[in-house]
Amino acid sequence: MARVCQITGKRTQVGNNVSHANNKTKRKFYPNLQKKRFFLESEGEWVTLRVSTSAIKTINKKGLEATLRDAHKKGTLSI
């Protein structure tokens, strides 16, 4: 499974490890993804999403349906 947030679209980024001698080697920065169940009130059922912790905070603040609506408008929704 790809390491991509289903709400925000955050994905793995690539960068460098830089040593004290300024040697550079490739490394990856992974998003902090969590598998979380949310209750979708309009459908009356639970949905399981793989979301970043920042997306969880947004859902807690705005609500699941509003967050899904905003993500759909931005085009980042991948469900």
PyMOL Python script that loads the backbone (N, CA, C, O; Angstrom):
from pymol import cmd

cmd.read_pdbstr("""\
ATOM      1  N   MET A   1       0.844  -1.176   0.000  1.00  0.00           N
ATOM      2  CA  MET A   1       0.000   0.000   0.000  1.00  0.00           C
ATOM      3  C   MET A   1       0.895   1.247   0.000  1.00  0.00           C
ATOM      4  O   MET A   1       1.871   1.329   0.745  1.00  0.00           O
ATOM      5  N   ALA A   2       0.542   2.199  -0.842  1.00  0.00           N
ATOM      6  CA  ALA A   2       1.336   3.425  -0.937  1.00  0.00           C
ATOM      7  C   ALA A   2       1.192   4.254   0.329  1.00  0.00           C
ATOM      8  O   ALA A   2       0.146   4.248   0.977  1.00  0.00           O
ATOM      9  N   ARG A   3       2.259   4.966   0.672  1.00  0.00           N
ATOM     10  CA  ARG A   3       2.224   5.820   1.862  1.00  0.00           C
ATOM     11  C   ARG A   3       1.712   7.195   1.468  1.00  0.00           C
ATOM     12  O   ARG A   3       2.474   8.154   1.348  1.00  0.00           O
ATOM     13  N   VAL A   4       0.395   7.269   1.271  1.00  0.00           N
ATOM     14  CA  VAL A   4      -0.262   8.512   0.844  1.00  0.00           C
ATOM     15  C   VAL A   4      -1.491   8.721   1.713  1.00  0.00           C
ATOM     16  O   VAL A   4      -2.274   7.796   1.927  1.00  0.00           O
ATOM     17  N   CYS A   5      -1.658   9.950   2.216  1.00  0.00           N
ATOM     18  CA  CYS A   5      -2.840  10.297   2.989  1.00  0.00           C
ATOM     19  C   CYS A   5      -4.038  10.382   2.052  1.00  0.00           C
ATOM     20  O   CYS A   5      -3.953  11.014   0.999  1.00  0.00           O
ATOM     21  N   GLN A   6      -5.151   9.756   2.420  1.00  0.00           N
ATOM     22  CA  GLN A   6      -6.330   9.728   1.568  1.00  0.00           C
ATOM     23  C   GLN A   6      -7.083  11.049   1.574  1.00  0.00           C
ATOM     24  O   GLN A   6      -7.921  11.271   0.700  1.00  0.00           O
ATOM     25  N   ILE A   7      -6.816  11.923   2.519  1.00  0.00           N
ATOM     26  CA  ILE A   7      -7.503  13.216   2.593  1.00  0.00           C
ATOM     27  C   ILE A   7      -6.640  14.331   2.019  1.00  0.00           C
ATOM     28  O   ILE A   7      -7.075  15.043   1.114  1.00  0.00           O
ATOM     29  N   THR A   8      -5.433  14.490   2.529  1.00  0.00           N
ATOM     30  CA  THR A   8      -4.593  15.615   2.141  1.00  0.00           C
ATOM     31  C   THR A   8      -3.708  15.315   0.939  1.00  0.00           C
ATOM     32  O   THR A   8      -3.225  16.239   0.283  1.00  0.00           O
ATOM     33  N   GLY A   9      -3.488  14.038   0.640  1.00  0.00           N
ATOM     34  CA  GLY A   9      -2.608  13.682  -0.470  1.00  0.00           C
ATOM     35  C   GLY A   9      -1.136  13.747  -0.117  1.00  0.00           C
ATOM     36  O   GLY A   9      -0.284  13.635  -0.998  1.00  0.00           O
ATOM     37  N   LYS A  10      -0.818  13.930   1.175  1.00  0.00           N
ATOM     38  CA  LYS A  10       0.589  13.948   1.585  1.00  0.00           C
ATOM     39  C   LYS A  10       1.229  12.616   1.237  1.00  0.00           C
ATOM     40  O   LYS A  10       0.633  11.558   1.440  1.00  0.00           O
ATOM     41  N   ARG A  11       2.458  12.675   0.706  1.00  0.00           N
ATOM     42  CA  ARG A  11       3.151  11.458   0.314  1.00  0.00           C
ATOM     43  C   ARG A  11       4.613  11.538   0.711  1.00  0.00           C
ATOM     44  O   ARG A  11       5.069  12.563   1.217  1.00  0.00           O
ATOM     45  N   THR A  12       5.344  10.460   0.484  1.00  0.00           N
ATOM     46  CA  THR A  12       6.756  10.384   0.831  1.00  0.00           C
ATOM     47  C   THR A  12       7.534  11.438   0.057  1.00  0.00           C
ATOM     48  O   THR A  12       7.336  11.611  -1.146  1.00  0.00           O
ATOM     49  N   GLN A  13       8.431  12.147   0.762  1.00  0.00           N
ATOM     50  CA  GLN A  13       9.311  13.109   0.120  1.00  0.00           C
ATOM     51  C   GLN A  13      10.735  12.578   0.158  1.00  0.00           C
ATOM     52  O   GLN A  13      11.079  11.757   1.008  1.00  0.00           O
ATOM     53  N   VAL A  14      11.557  13.052  -0.768  1.00  0.00           N
ATOM     54  CA  VAL A  14      12.938  12.596  -0.865  1.00  0.00           C
ATOM     55  C   VAL A  14      13.859  13.752  -0.532  1.00  0.00           C
ATOM     56  O   VAL A  14      13.616  14.893  -0.926  1.00  0.00           O
ATOM     57  N   GLY A  15      14.932  13.441   0.209  1.00  0.00           N
ATOM     58  CA  GLY A  15      15.914  14.458   0.566  1.00  0.00           C
ATOM     59  C   GLY A  15      17.268  13.811   0.762  1.00  0.00           C
ATOM     60  O   GLY A  15      17.523  12.708   0.277  1.00  0.00           O
ATOM     61  N   ASN A  16      18.126  14.502   1.473  1.00  0.00           N
ATOM     62  CA  ASN A  16      19.481  14.014   1.695  1.00  0.00           C
ATOM     63  C   ASN A  16      19.791  13.911   3.181  1.00  0.00           C
ATOM     64  O   ASN A  16      19.361  14.749   3.974  1.00  0.00           O
ATOM     65  N   ASN A  17      20.546  12.872   3.555  1.00  0.00           N
ATOM     66  CA  ASN A  17      21.254  12.852   4.822  1.00  0.00           C
ATOM     67  C   ASN A  17      22.554  13.598   4.588  1.00  0.00           C
ATOM     68  O   ASN A  17      23.255  13.317   3.616  1.00  0.00           O
ATOM     69  N   VAL A  18      22.888  14.529   5.444  1.00  0.00           N
ATOM     70  CA  VAL A  18      24.124  15.284   5.269  1.00  0.00           C
ATOM     71  C   VAL A  18      25.014  14.995   6.471  1.00  0.00           C
ATOM     72  O   VAL A  18      24.646  15.257   7.616  1.00  0.00           O
ATOM     73  N   SER A  19      26.187  14.452   6.185  1.00  0.00           N
ATOM     74  CA  SER A  19      27.112  14.090   7.255  1.00  0.00           C
ATOM     75  C   SER A  19      27.901  15.313   7.711  1.00  0.00           C
ATOM     76  O   SER A  19      27.810  16.393   7.127  1.00  0.00           O
ATOM     77  N   HIS A  20      28.669  15.111   8.759  1.00  0.00           N
ATOM     78  CA  HIS A  20      29.519  16.186   9.280  1.00  0.00           C
ATOM     79  C   HIS A  20      30.543  16.612   8.229  1.00  0.00           C
ATOM     80  O   HIS A  20      30.951  17.773   8.187  1.00  0.00           O
ATOM     81  N   ALA A  21      30.958  15.664   7.378  1.00  0.00           N
ATOM     82  CA  ALA A  21      31.914  15.960   6.313  1.00  0.00           C
ATOM     83  C   ALA A  21      31.208  16.469   5.048  1.00  0.00           C
ATOM     84  O   ALA A  21      31.827  16.605   3.993  1.00  0.00           O
ATOM     85  N   ASN A  22      29.908  16.747   5.170  1.00  0.00           N
ATOM     86  CA  ASN A  22      29.077  17.284   4.088  1.00  0.00           C
ATOM     87  C   ASN A  22      28.874  16.277   2.951  1.00  0.00           C
ATOM     88  O   ASN A  22      28.628  16.662   1.807  1.00  0.00           O
ATOM     89  N   ASN A  23      28.980  14.965   3.281  1.00  0.00           N
ATOM     90  CA  ASN A  23      28.631  13.932   2.307  1.00  0.00           C
ATOM     91  C   ASN A  23      27.109  13.817   2.272  1.00  0.00           C
ATOM     92  O   ASN A  23      26.452  13.903   3.309  1.00  0.00           O
ATOM     93  N   LYS A  24      26.562  13.625   1.094  1.00  0.00           N
ATOM     94  CA  LYS A  24      25.109  13.563   0.950  1.00  0.00           C
ATOM     95  C   LYS A  24      24.688  12.196   0.434  1.00  0.00           C
ATOM     96  O   LYS A  24      25.217  11.721  -0.571  1.00  0.00           O
ATOM     97  N   THR A  25      23.737  11.561   1.115  1.00  0.00           N
ATOM     98  CA  THR A  25      23.150  10.308   0.677  1.00  0.00           C
ATOM     99  C   THR A  25      21.638  10.467   0.708  1.00  0.00           C
ATOM    100  O   THR A  25      21.094  11.155   1.571  1.00  0.00           O
ATOM    101  N   LYS A  26      20.973   9.832  -0.229  1.00  0.00           N
ATOM    102  CA  LYS A  26      19.521   9.949  -0.342  1.00  0.00           C
ATOM    103  C   LYS A  26      18.822   9.315   0.857  1.00  0.00           C
ATOM    104  O   LYS A  26      19.284   8.318   1.412  1.00  0.00           O
ATOM    105  N   ARG A  27      17.705   9.912   1.239  1.00  0.00           N
ATOM    106  CA  ARG A  27      16.854   9.368   2.288  1.00  0.00           C
ATOM    107  C   ARG A  27      15.417   9.738   1.992  1.00  0.00           C
ATOM    108  O   ARG A  27      15.151  10.535   1.092  1.00  0.00           O
ATOM    109  N   LYS A  28      14.491   9.167   2.739  1.00  0.00           N
ATOM    110  CA  LYS A  28      13.068   9.444   2.544  1.00  0.00           C
ATOM    111  C   LYS A  28      12.471  10.020   3.813  1.00  0.00           C
ATOM    112  O   LYS A  28      12.849   9.645   4.922  1.00  0.00           O
ATOM    113  N   PHE A  29      11.534  10.936   3.633  1.00  0.00           N
ATOM    114  CA  PHE A  29      10.752  11.503   4.727  1.00  0.00           C
ATOM    115  C   PHE A  29       9.330  10.972   4.566  1.00  0.00           C
ATOM    116  O   PHE A  29       8.635  11.317   3.610  1.00  0.00           O
ATOM    117  N   TYR A  30       8.904  10.127   5.510  1.00  0.00           N
ATOM    118  CA  TYR A  30       7.577   9.520   5.416  1.00  0.00           C
ATOM    119  C   TYR A  30       6.553  10.359   6.167  1.00  0.00           C
ATOM    120  O   TYR A  30       6.867  10.904   7.226  1.00  0.00           O
ATOM    121  N   PRO A  31       5.321  10.477   5.639  1.00  0.00           N
ATOM    122  CA  PRO A  31       4.269  11.178   6.378  1.00  0.00           C
ATOM    123  C   PRO A  31       3.818  10.320   7.562  1.00  0.00           C
ATOM    124  O   PRO A  31       3.920   9.093   7.528  1.00  0.00           O
ATOM    125  N   ASN A  32       3.326  10.971   8.591  1.00  0.00           N
ATOM    126  CA  ASN A  32       2.871  10.271   9.790  1.00  0.00           C
ATOM    127  C   ASN A  32       1.444   9.777   9.557  1.00  0.00           C
ATOM    128  O   ASN A  32       0.481  10.452   9.919  1.00  0.00           O
ATOM    129  N   LEU A  33       1.314   8.595   8.949  1.00  0.00           N
ATOM    130  CA  LEU A  33       0.008   8.053   8.589  1.00  0.00           C
ATOM    131  C   LEU A  33      -0.504   7.108   9.666  1.00  0.00           C
ATOM    132  O   LEU A  33       0.252   6.344  10.266  1.00  0.00           O
ATOM    133  N   GLN A  34      -1.803   7.185   9.890  1.00  0.00           N
ATOM    134  CA  GLN A  34      -2.480   6.332  10.855  1.00  0.00           C
ATOM    135  C   GLN A  34      -3.719   5.751  10.188  1.00  0.00           C
ATOM    136  O   GLN A  34      -4.362   6.404   9.367  1.00  0.00           O
ATOM    137  N   LYS A  35      -4.044   4.516  10.553  1.00  0.00           N
ATOM    138  CA  LYS A  35      -5.276   3.896  10.082  1.00  0.00           C
ATOM    139  C   LYS A  35      -6.341   4.221  11.121  1.00  0.00           C
ATOM    140  O   LYS A  35      -6.203   3.851  12.287  1.00  0.00           O
ATOM    141  N   LYS A  36      -7.404   4.910  10.707  1.00  0.00           N
ATOM    142  CA  LYS A  36      -8.377   5.428  11.675  1.00  0.00           C
ATOM    143  C   LYS A  36      -9.791   5.201  11.149  1.00  0.00           C
ATOM    144  O   LYS A  36     -10.063   5.367   9.960  1.00  0.00           O
ATOM    145  N   ARG A  37     -10.682   4.819  12.059  1.00  0.00           N
ATOM    146  CA  ARG A  37     -12.093   4.641  11.724  1.00  0.00           C
ATOM    147  C   ARG A  37     -12.851   5.906  12.092  1.00  0.00           C
ATOM    148  O   ARG A  37     -12.672   6.459  13.177  1.00  0.00           O
ATOM    149  N   PHE A  38     -13.707   6.358  11.167  1.00  0.00           N
ATOM    150  CA  PHE A  38     -14.551   7.521  11.393  1.00  0.00           C
ATOM    151  C   PHE A  38     -15.995   7.120  11.122  1.00  0.00           C
ATOM    152  O   PHE A  38     -16.270   6.274  10.271  1.00  0.00           O
ATOM    153  N   PHE A  39     -16.925   7.749  11.869  1.00  0.00           N
ATOM    154  CA  PHE A  39     -18.340   7.480  11.659  1.00  0.00           C
ATOM    155  C   PHE A  39     -18.900   8.510  10.705  1.00  0.00           C
ATOM    156  O   PHE A  39     -18.865   9.708  10.987  1.00  0.00           O
ATOM    157  N   LEU A  40     -19.415   8.056   9.584  1.00  0.00           N
ATOM    158  CA  LEU A  40     -20.006   8.922   8.577  1.00  0.00           C
ATOM    159  C   LEU A  40     -21.499   8.994   8.854  1.00  0.00           C
ATOM    160  O   LEU A  40     -22.239   8.050   8.577  1.00  0.00           O
ATOM    161  N   GLU A  41     -21.940  10.138   9.410  1.00  0.00           N
ATOM    162  CA  GLU A  41     -23.322  10.252   9.884  1.00  0.00           C
ATOM    163  C   GLU A  41     -24.340  10.191   8.766  1.00  0.00           C
ATOM    164  O   GLU A  41     -25.412   9.614   8.951  1.00  0.00           O
ATOM    165  N   SER A  42     -24.042  10.770   7.607  1.00  0.00           N
ATOM    166  CA  SER A  42     -25.015  10.779   6.516  1.00  0.00           C
ATOM    167  C   SER A  42     -25.311   9.370   6.013  1.00  0.00           C
ATOM    168  O   SER A  42     -26.437   9.076   5.612  1.00  0.00           O
ATOM    169  N   GLU A  43     -24.306   8.502   6.034  1.00  0.00           N
ATOM    170  CA  GLU A  43     -24.487   7.119   5.600  1.00  0.00           C
ATOM    171  C   GLU A  43     -24.860   6.199   6.753  1.00  0.00           C
ATOM    172  O   GLU A  43     -25.417   5.122   6.543  1.00  0.00           O
ATOM    173  N   GLY A  44     -24.552   6.628   7.970  1.00  0.00           N
ATOM    174  CA  GLY A  44     -24.837   5.807   9.137  1.00  0.00           C
ATOM    175  C   GLY A  44     -23.906   4.618   9.273  1.00  0.00           C
ATOM    176  O   GLY A  44     -24.298   3.580   9.806  1.00  0.00           O
ATOM    177  N   GLU A  45     -22.668   4.760   8.794  1.00  0.00           N
ATOM    178  CA  GLU A  45     -21.733   3.638   8.868  1.00  0.00           C
ATOM    179  C   GLU A  45     -20.326   4.145   9.149  1.00  0.00           C
ATOM    180  O   GLU A  45     -20.032   5.333   9.025  1.00  0.00           O
ATOM    181  N   TRP A  46     -19.464   3.201   9.534  1.00  0.00           N
ATOM    182  CA  TRP A  46     -18.064   3.493   9.822  1.00  0.00           C
ATOM    183  C   TRP A  46     -17.244   3.351   8.553  1.00  0.00           C
ATOM    184  O   TRP A  46     -17.474   2.443   7.754  1.00  0.00           O
ATOM    185  N   VAL A  47     -16.277   4.260   8.368  1.00  0.00           N
ATOM    186  CA  VAL A  47     -15.340   4.157   7.259  1.00  0.00           C
ATOM    187  C   VAL A  47     -13.930   4.165   7.834  1.00  0.00           C
ATOM    188  O   VAL A  47     -13.643   4.901   8.779  1.00  0.00           O
ATOM    189  N   THR A  48     -13.055   3.351   7.266  1.00  0.00           N
ATOM    190  CA  THR A  48     -11.666   3.292   7.690  1.00  0.00           C
ATOM    191  C   THR A  48     -10.827   4.044   6.674  1.00  0.00           C
ATOM    192  O   THR A  48     -10.875   3.754   5.478  1.00  0.00           O
ATOM    193  N   LEU A  49     -10.053   5.017   7.158  1.00  0.00           N
ATOM    194  CA  LEU A  49      -9.214   5.826   6.288  1.00  0.00           C
ATOM    195  C   LEU A  49      -7.771   5.742   6.744  1.00  0.00           C
ATOM    196  O   LEU A  49      -7.501   5.558   7.931  1.00  0.00           O
ATOM    197  N   ARG A  50      -6.843   5.877   5.810  1.00  0.00           N
ATOM    198  CA  ARG A  50      -5.415   5.978   6.133  1.00  0.00           C
ATOM    199  C   ARG A  50      -5.057   7.444   5.971  1.00  0.00           C
ATOM    200  O   ARG A  50      -4.862   7.928   4.856  1.00  0.00           O
ATOM    201  N   VAL A  51      -4.972   8.149   7.099  1.00  0.00           N
ATOM    202  CA  VAL A  51      -4.828   9.595   7.064  1.00  0.00           C
ATOM    203  C   VAL A  51      -3.629  10.033   7.891  1.00  0.00           C
ATOM    204  O   VAL A  51      -3.190   9.330   8.801  1.00  0.00           O
ATOM    205  N   SER A  52      -3.107  11.212   7.554  1.00  0.00           N
ATOM    206  CA  SER A  52      -2.013  11.793   8.325  1.00  0.00           C
ATOM    207  C   SER A  52      -2.574  12.367   9.617  1.00  0.00           C
ATOM    208  O   SER A  52      -3.776  12.610   9.727  1.00  0.00           O
ATOM    209  N   THR A  53      -1.706  12.580  10.585  1.00  0.00           N
ATOM    210  CA  THR A  53      -2.159  13.108  11.867  1.00  0.00           C
ATOM    211  C   THR A  53      -2.680  14.531  11.720  1.00  0.00           C
ATOM    212  O   THR A  53      -3.573  14.938  12.463  1.00  0.00           O
ATOM    213  N   SER A  54      -2.141  15.292  10.778  1.00  0.00           N
ATOM    214  CA  SER A  54      -2.675  16.641  10.552  1.00  0.00           C
ATOM    215  C   SER A  54      -4.091  16.567   9.986  1.00  0.00           C
ATOM    216  O   SER A  54      -4.915  17.431  10.285  1.00  0.00           O
ATOM    217  N   ALA A  55      -4.388  15.553   9.175  1.00  0.00           N
ATOM    218  CA  ALA A  55      -5.739  15.371   8.650  1.00  0.00           C
ATOM    219  C   ALA A  55      -6.697  14.964   9.767  1.00  0.00           C
ATOM    220  O   ALA A  55      -7.859  15.369   9.755  1.00  0.00           O
ATOM    221  N   ILE A  56      -6.232  14.176  10.727  1.00  0.00           N
ATOM    222  CA  ILE A  56      -7.066  13.795  11.874  1.00  0.00           C
ATOM    223  C   ILE A  56      -7.447  15.032  12.668  1.00  0.00           C
ATOM    224  O   ILE A  56      -8.593  15.167  13.099  1.00  0.00           O
ATOM    225  N   LYS A  57      -6.488  15.944  12.866  1.00  0.00           N
ATOM    226  CA  LYS A  57      -6.773  17.183  13.580  1.00  0.00           C
ATOM    227  C   LYS A  57      -7.796  18.028  12.823  1.00  0.00           C
ATOM    228  O   LYS A  57      -8.676  18.636  13.433  1.00  0.00           O
ATOM    229  N   THR A  58      -7.682  18.066  11.505  1.00  0.00           N
ATOM    230  CA  THR A  58      -8.629  18.823  10.689  1.00  0.00           C
ATOM    231  C   THR A  58     -10.022  18.218  10.774  1.00  0.00           C
ATOM    232  O   THR A  58     -11.009  18.946  10.880  1.00  0.00           O
ATOM    233  N   ILE A  59     -10.110  16.887  10.728  1.00  0.00           N
ATOM    234  CA  ILE A  59     -11.403  16.209  10.831  1.00  0.00           C
ATOM    235  C   ILE A  59     -12.027  16.470  12.194  1.00  0.00           C
ATOM    236  O   ILE A  59     -13.234  16.694  12.283  1.00  0.00           O
ATOM    237  N   ASN A  60     -11.227  16.445  13.260  1.00  0.00           N
ATOM    238  CA  ASN A  60     -11.750  16.728  14.597  1.00  0.00           C
ATOM    239  C   ASN A  60     -12.279  18.152  14.700  1.00  0.00           C
ATOM    240  O   ASN A  60     -13.247  18.407  15.416  1.00  0.00           O
ATOM    241  N   LYS A  61     -11.650  19.077  13.989  1.00  0.00           N
ATOM    242  CA  LYS A  61     -12.044  20.483  14.063  1.00  0.00           C
ATOM    243  C   LYS A  61     -13.269  20.779  13.194  1.00  0.00           C
ATOM    244  O   LYS A  61     -14.223  21.400  13.662  1.00  0.00           O
ATOM    245  N   LYS A  62     -13.247  20.336  11.926  1.00  0.00           N
ATOM    246  CA  LYS A  62     -14.282  20.707  10.967  1.00  0.00           C
ATOM    247  C   LYS A  62     -15.365  19.661  10.779  1.00  0.00           C
ATOM    248  O   LYS A  62     -16.462  19.979  10.320  1.00  0.00           O
ATOM    249  N   GLY A  63     -15.070  18.418  11.128  1.00  0.00           N
ATOM    250  CA  GLY A  63     -16.002  17.332  10.878  1.00  0.00           C
ATOM    251  C   GLY A  63     -15.596  16.563   9.636  1.00  0.00           C
ATOM    252  O   GLY A  63     -14.941  17.103   8.745  1.00  0.00           O
ATOM    253  N   LEU A  64     -15.987  15.296   9.583  1.00  0.00           N
ATOM    254  CA  LEU A  64     -15.563  14.423   8.497  1.00  0.00           C
ATOM    255  C   LEU A  64     -16.152  14.849   7.157  1.00  0.00           C
ATOM    256  O   LEU A  64     -15.435  14.916   6.159  1.00  0.00           O
ATOM    257  N   GLU A  65     -17.443  15.136   7.127  1.00  0.00           N
ATOM    258  CA  GLU A  65     -18.087  15.436   5.850  1.00  0.00           C
ATOM    259  C   GLU A  65     -17.592  16.741   5.252  1.00  0.00           C
ATOM    260  O   GLU A  65     -17.412  16.831   4.038  1.00  0.00           O
ATOM    261  N   ALA A  66     -17.368  17.755   6.079  1.00  0.00           N
ATOM    262  CA  ALA A  66     -16.848  19.025   5.577  1.00  0.00           C
ATOM    263  C   ALA A  66     -15.423  18.856   5.059  1.00  0.00           C
ATOM    264  O   ALA A  66     -15.056  19.445   4.042  1.00  0.00           O
ATOM    265  N   THR A  67     -14.626  18.060   5.750  1.00  0.00           N
ATOM    266  CA  THR A  67     -13.251  17.809   5.319  1.00  0.00           C
ATOM    267  C   THR A  67     -13.226  17.041   4.002  1.00  0.00           C
ATOM    268  O   THR A  67     -12.424  17.347   3.120  1.00  0.00           O
ATOM    269  N   LEU A  68     -14.099  16.046   3.865  1.00  0.00           N
ATOM    270  CA  LEU A  68     -14.186  15.298   2.612  1.00  0.00           C
ATOM    271  C   LEU A  68     -14.627  16.201   1.468  1.00  0.00           C
ATOM    272  O   LEU A  68     -14.118  16.091   0.353  1.00  0.00           O
ATOM    273  N   ARG A  69     -15.570  17.092   1.743  1.00  0.00           N
ATOM    274  CA  ARG A  69     -16.047  18.024   0.722  1.00  0.00           C
ATOM    275  C   ARG A  69     -14.918  18.943   0.256  1.00  0.00           C
ATOM    276  O   ARG A  69     -14.744  19.158  -0.943  1.00  0.00           O
ATOM    277  N   ASP A  70     -14.150  19.487   1.210  1.00  0.00           N
ATOM    278  CA  ASP A  70     -13.031  20.372   0.867  1.00  0.00           C
ATOM    279  C   ASP A  70     -11.950  19.631   0.089  1.00  0.00           C
ATOM    280  O   ASP A  70     -11.393  20.165  -0.870  1.00  0.00           O
ATOM    281  N   ALA A  71     -11.654  18.394   0.504  1.00  0.00           N
ATOM    282  CA  ALA A  71     -10.627  17.606  -0.186  1.00  0.00           C
ATOM    283  C   ALA A  71     -11.066  17.275  -1.606  1.00  0.00           C
ATOM    284  O   ALA A  71     -10.242  17.227  -2.520  1.00  0.00           O
ATOM    285  N   HIS A  72     -12.364  17.047  -1.792  1.00  0.00           N
ATOM    286  CA  HIS A  72     -12.880  16.753  -3.131  1.00  0.00           C
ATOM    287  C   HIS A  72     -12.754  17.977  -4.034  1.00  0.00           C
ATOM    288  O   HIS A  72     -12.425  17.847  -5.214  1.00  0.00           O
ATOM    289  N   LYS A  73     -13.013  19.163  -3.488  1.00  0.00           N
ATOM    290  CA  LYS A  73     -12.870  20.398  -4.261  1.00  0.00           C
ATOM    291  C   LYS A  73     -11.429  20.641  -4.678  1.00  0.00           C
ATOM    292  O   LYS A  73     -11.166  21.078  -5.799  1.00  0.00           O
ATOM    293  N   LYS A  74     -10.479  20.351  -3.758  1.00  0.00           N
ATOM    294  CA  LYS A  74      -9.057  20.549  -4.043  1.00  0.00           C
ATOM    295  C   LYS A  74      -8.510  19.477  -4.968  1.00  0.00           C
ATOM    296  O   LYS A  74      -7.478  19.680  -5.608  1.00  0.00           O
ATOM    297  N   GLY A  75      -9.186  18.338  -5.046  1.00  0.00           N
ATOM    298  CA  GLY A  75      -8.722  17.240  -5.888  1.00  0.00           C
ATOM    299  C   GLY A  75      -7.719  16.334  -5.211  1.00  0.00           C
ATOM    300  O   GLY A  75      -7.023  15.578  -5.890  1.00  0.00           O
ATOM    301  N   THR A  76      -7.622  16.387  -3.872  1.00  0.00           N
ATOM    302  CA  THR A  76      -6.669  15.545  -3.158  1.00  0.00           C
ATOM    303  C   THR A  76      -7.299  14.277  -2.611  1.00  0.00           C
ATOM    304  O   THR A  76      -6.593  13.418  -2.083  1.00  0.00           O
ATOM    305  N   LEU A  77      -8.596  14.143  -2.726  1.00  0.00           N
ATOM    306  CA  LEU A  77      -9.310  13.005  -2.170  1.00  0.00           C
ATOM    307  C   LEU A  77      -8.981  11.750  -2.983  1.00  0.00           C
ATOM    308  O   LEU A  77      -9.131  11.742  -4.205  1.00  0.00           O
ATOM    309  N   SER A  78      -8.530  10.684  -2.299  1.00  0.00           N
ATOM    310  CA  SER A  78      -8.183   9.442  -2.989  1.00  0.00           C
ATOM    311  C   SER A  78      -8.832   8.244  -2.310  1.00  0.00           C
ATOM    312  O   SER A  78      -8.152   7.357  -1.794  1.00  0.00           O
ATOM    313  N   ILE A  79     -10.144   8.236  -2.320  1.00  0.00           N
ATOM    314  CA  ILE A  79     -10.878   7.124  -1.683  1.00  0.00           C
ATOM    315  C   ILE A  79     -11.510   6.269  -2.764  1.00  0.00           C
ATOM    316  O   ILE A  79     -12.175   5.279  -2.457  1.00  0.00           O
TER     317      ILE A  79
END
""", "prot")
cmd.dss("prot")
cmd.show_as("cartoon", "prot")
cmd.util.cbc("prot")
cmd.orient("prot")
